[in-house]
């Protein structure tokens, strides 16, 4: 088999492209930022997808400890005028990926935020023994986006989806497999061989059959906590109902969950809850367009919480609590939440069918 490593003139060096006759490997190559997506990376991925619509596409990283640490949030704060275009490019890239027939992602190491948006657009998703999955946007004044309102509402266990949507909890690769966030589990020592087989044959399923295993369910923290998760995050008409269920319990897990939710931005958590409820009855395309509304509102139009959190935590690297506004859940009105979801000022996103 002839294999070529190609960097197109229009492809950023932050994205490495390896091609064979049957497949294309797209590897994120921004190690200093733990492979956080920026505009260059997203634009390059879009070009490669458009150039190879019939080939098998494999998404991975050049950095084993981090598949993707989310979006480049610091850049969106330092130049807030880029926010609408950045998120438009991001969601459009993921939507294009979702339309392709043969896609696989290796979620090795950190798999955070926007990285999971791309991952969930893929037909096959692989977690490993080093995977650390999370959707922590509520902690930075945003809300789980990039399709989270679709893929978390369409997990087999919707209580698990709501738990992840509100808390930003971290899951292991084992947890991801049993939650069905990922379709397969492959240990780190088999990833190189799996990648080589896919590049050689282009056959994702047959390659996974060779290297994937079923992780031990007794090692899954998620499964151990599942009875409580199902009790606390059963269908509810309001966030307050969830909080009441948590307050009524007195377990180590329930206390940790309450702490996770309450340290997050109150407006973000309420937006996340509403987004989840709406996502139950929306298509993937509709959820992506809704998520764009949320991004524009929380990162651009009404960006105090987002800007404050990113500036303190990532730019100035300060510790301590963020002065959220509003500061409590009770101060967040339905009108505030609806404005974020509906994004009346625009701009809006209209994805092509």
C-alpha positions in Angstrom: 0.0 0.0 0.0 1.3 3.4 -0.9 0.8 6.0 1.9 1.3 9.7 1.5 1.7 12.3 4.2 0.3 15.5 2.7 0.0 19.0 4.0 -2.1 20.9 1.5 -1.1 24.5 0.9 -4.4 25.6 2.4 -4.2 23.2 5.3 -2.8 24.6 8.6 0.2 22.9 10.1 -2.1 22.5 13.2 -3.8 19.7 11.2 -1.8 16.8 9.9 -3.3 14.8 7.0 -2.2 11.3 6.1 -3.8 9.7 3.1 -3.9 6.2 1.7 -5.9 4.9 -1.2 -8.8 4.0 1.1 -8.7 6.4 4.0 -7.7 9.8 5.3 -6.4 10.4 8.8 -7.0 13.9 10.1 -4.8 14.5 13.2 -5.1 17.6 15.4 -1.6 19.0 16.0 -1.8 21.8 18.5 -0.1 20.2 21.5 0.7 23.4 23.4 -3.1 24.1 23.7 -3.9 20.4 24.2 -5.4 20.4 20.7 -8.1 23.0 21.4 -9.9 23.9 18.2 -9.3 27.3 16.7 -10.5 28.8 13.4 -7.5 27.5 11.5 -8.1 23.9 12.6 -11.8 24.0 11.9 -11.3 25.5 8.4 -8.7 22.9 7.6 -10.9 20.0 8.7 -13.7 21.4 6.5 -11.5 21.5 3.4 -10.3 18.0 4.0 -13.8 16.6 4.4 -15.0 18.4 1.3 -12.0 17.0 -0.7 -12.6 13.4 0.5 -16.3 12.8 0.7 -16.2 9.1 -0.2 -13.1 8.0 1.7 -13.0 6.6 5.2 -12.2 9.5 7.6 -10.3 8.9 10.8 -10.1 11.8 13.3 -7.3 11.5 15.9 -4.6 13.5 17.6 -0.8 13.8 17.5 -0.9 14.0 21.3 -1.9 10.8 23.1 -2.9 12.6 26.3 -5.4 14.9 24.6 -7.6 14.2 21.6 -9.1 17.7 22.0 -9.5 20.1 25.0 -12.5 21.9 23.5 -12.6 25.2 21.6 -10.1 28.0 21.9 -12.1 30.0 24.5 -9.4 32.5 25.2 -9.2 33.6 21.6 -13.0 34.3 21.6 -12.7 36.5 24.6 -9.6 38.4 23.3 -11.4 39.1 20.0 -15.1 38.8 20.7 -16.1 40.1 17.3 -14.9 36.7 15.9 -17.4 34.8 18.1 -20.3 34.5 15.5 -18.0 33.4 12.7 -16.0 31.0 14.9 -19.0 29.2 16.1 -20.6 29.2 12.7 -17.5 27.5 11.3 -17.3 25.1 14.2 -20.9 23.9 13.9 -20.8 23.8 10.1 -17.7 21.6 10.2 -19.3 19.2 12.5 -22.5 19.1 10.5 -20.5 18.3 7.3 -18.8 15.5 9.2 -22.2 14.1 10.3 -23.2 13.7 6.6 -20.3 11.5 5.6 -20.8 7.8 5.5 -17.5 6.4 6.9 -16.1 8.3 9.9 -14.4 7.3 13.1 -12.8 9.2 15.9 -10.2 8.1 18.5 -11.0 9.9 21.8 -7.7 9.2 23.5 -6.9 11.4 26.5 -8.8 14.5 27.1 -12.1 14.7 25.2 -13.7 18.0 26.2 -16.4 20.2 24.9 -16.2 21.0 21.2 -14.0 17.9 20.7 -17.0 15.8 21.7 -19.1 17.8 19.2 -17.0 16.5 16.4 -16.8 13.1 17.9 -20.6 12.7 18.2 -20.9 13.6 14.5 -18.9 10.5 13.7 -20.4 7.1 12.9 -17.9 5.2 15.1 -16.4 6.6 18.3 -13.6 4.9 20.2 -12.8 5.5 23.9 -9.6 4.1 25.5 -8.3 3.4 29.0 -7.0 7.1 29.1 -10.1 8.8 27.8 -11.4 11.7 30.0 -14.7 12.9 28.6 -16.5 16.0 29.8 -18.9 18.8 28.7 -17.9 21.4 31.3 -19.3 24.5 29.6 -21.6 25.5 32.5 -18.5 26.2 34.5 -17.3 28.9 32.1 -20.6 30.8 31.6 -21.5 29.0 28.4 -23.7 25.8 28.2 -23.1 22.4 26.7 -23.2 23.1 22.9 -21.9 21.7 19.6 -24.8 19.2 19.4 -24.9 18.3 23.1 -28.6 18.9 23.2 -29.0 16.2 20.7 -26.4 13.5 21.6 -27.0 13.7 25.3 -30.8 13.5 24.9 -30.4 10.5 22.6 -28.3 8.3 24.8 -30.1 5.1 25.8 -30.4 6.3 29.4 -31.6 9.9 29.3 -31.0 10.4 33.0 -27.3 9.9 32.3 -27.5 12.5 29.5 -29.1 15.1 31.9 -26.6 14.3 34.6 -23.7 15.1 32.2 -25.5 18.2 30.8 -25.9 19.8 34.2 -22.8 18.8 36.0 -20.0 18.6 33.5 -18.8 15.4 35.2 -15.8 13.6 33.8 -16.2 10.1 32.5 -13.6 7.5 31.9 -13.3 5.6 28.6 -15.0 2.6 30.3 -17.8 4.9 31.4 -18.2 6.3 27.9 -18.6 2.8 26.5 -21.3 1.7 29.0 -23.1 5.1 28.5 -23.0 4.4 24.8 -21.3 7.8 24.2 -18.7 5.7 22.4 -19.4 2.8 20.2 -16.2 0.9 20.9 -13.4 0.5 23.4 -9.8 0.0 22.4 -6.9 0.0 24.8 -4.1 2.6 24.1 -1.6 -0.1 23.2 -3.8 -1.2 20.3 -4.6 2.3 18.9 -1.6 2.4 16.5 -2.4 -1.0 15.0 -6.1 0.0 14.7 -5.2 3.1 12.9 -2.8 1.3 10.5 -5.5 -1.3 9.7 -8.1 1.4 8.9 -5.6 3.2 6.7 -4.8 0.0 4.9 -8.3 -1.3 4.3 -10.7 1.6 4.8 -13.0 -0.9 6.6 -13.8 0.6 10.0 -16.0 -2.2 11.2 -13.7 -5.0 10.4 -10.8 -3.1 11.9 -12.7 -2.5 15.1 -13.6 -6.2 15.3 -9.9 -7.0 15.3 -8.9 -4.7 18.1 -11.9 -3.6 20.2 -12.7 -5.2 23.5 -15.6 -4.9 26.1 -14.3 -3.2 29.2 -15.1 -4.6 32.6 -18.3 -3.1 33.9 -17.3 -3.5 37.5 -14.6 -0.9 36.8 -17.2 1.8 35.7 -17.9 4.5 38.3 -20.8 5.5 36.2 -22.5 2.1 36.5 -21.9 2.1 40.2 -23.6 5.4 40.6 -26.3 4.6 38.0 -29.2 3.9 40.5 -28.8 7.3 42.1 -28.4 9.0 38.7 -31.6 7.5 37.5 -33.4 8.5 40.7 -32.1 12.1 40.7 -32.2 12.9 37.0 -35.5 11.2 36.1 -37.7 13.3 33.9 -38.5 16.6 35.6 -40.3 19.8 34.6 -37.8 22.1 36.2 -34.3 22.4 37.5 -35.7 23.0 40.9 -37.2 19.5 40.9 -33.7 18.1 40.3 -32.2 20.2 43.1 -35.0 19.1 45.5 -34.2 15.5 44.8 -30.6 16.1 45.5 -31.3 18.0 48.7 -33.5 15.1 49.9 -30.7 12.6 49.6 -27.7 12.4 52.0 -25.1 10.3 50.2 -21.5 11.1 49.2 -22.5 11.0 45.5 -25.5 13.3 45.9 -23.5 15.8 47.8 -20.8 15.8 45.1 -23.4 16.3 42.4 -25.0 19.1 44.2 -21.6 20.8 44.6 -20.9 20.3 40.9 -24.1 21.9 39.8 -24.1 24.8 42.3 -20.6 25.9 41.5 -21.5 26.4 37.9 -23.0 29.5 36.3 -26.7 29.7 37.3 -27.8 31.1 34.0 -25.8 28.5 32.1 -27.3 25.6 34.1 -30.8 26.8 33.5 -30.1 27.3 29.8 -28.6 23.8 29.7 -31.7 22.3 31.4 -34.0 24.0 28.9 -31.8 23.1 25.9 -31.9 19.5 27.0 -35.7 19.5 27.3 -36.1 21.0 23.8 -33.5 18.6 22.4 -35.6 15.6 23.3 -37.9 16.5 20.4 -35.5 18.1 17.9 -33.4 16.8 15.0 -29.6 17.0 15.0 -29.8 19.9 12.6 -32.3 21.8 14.8 -30.2 21.2 17.9 -27.1 22.6 16.2 -29.0 25.7 15.1 -30.3 26.1 18.7 -26.8 25.6 20.1 -25.6 28.4 17.8 -28.2 30.7 19.3 -26.9 29.9 22.8 -23.3 30.5 21.8 -24.0 33.9 20.2 -26.0 35.0 23.3 -23.7 33.7 26.0 -20.4 34.5 24.3 -21.3 37.6 22.4 -24.5 39.4 23.2 -24.7 38.7 26.9 -21.2 37.6 27.6 -20.4 38.9 31.1 -20.3 35.4 32.7 -18.3 33.9 29.9 -15.9 36.7 29.6 -15.4 36.9 33.3 -14.8 33.2 33.7 -12.4 32.8 30.8 -10.4 35.9 31.8 -10.0 34.8 35.4 -9.4 31.1 34.8 -7.6 30.9 31.5 -6.0 34.3 30.8 -5.1 35.6 34.3 -5.1 32.0 35.8 -6.8 33.2 39.0 -8.3 30.9 41.5 -11.5 31.4 43.5 -15.2 31.7 42.8 -16.6 33.5 39.7 -19.0 36.3 40.5 -21.8 35.0 38.3 -24.7 37.2 37.3 -27.4 36.3 38.2 -25.8 34.8 41.3 -28.5 32.2 42.2 -30.8 29.9 40.3 -33.9 31.7 41.8 -32.7 35.0 40.2 -32.6 33.4 36.7 -36.0 34.1 35.1 -37.7 32.1 32.3 -37.4 35.3 30.1 -33.6 35.3 30.5 -33.4 31.7 29.5 -35.8 32.1 26.5 -33.8 35.0 25.2 -30.6 32.9 25.2 -32.4 30.0 23.5 -34.1 32.1 20.9 -31.4 34.6 20.2 -33.7 37.4 18.9 -30.9 39.8 17.9 -29.0 37.2 15.8 -27.1 36.3 13.9 -28.5 32.9 13.4 -27.3 29.7 11.7 -29.2 27.9 8.9 -27.5 24.7 8.1 -28.0 23.3 4.6 -29.9 20.0 4.3 
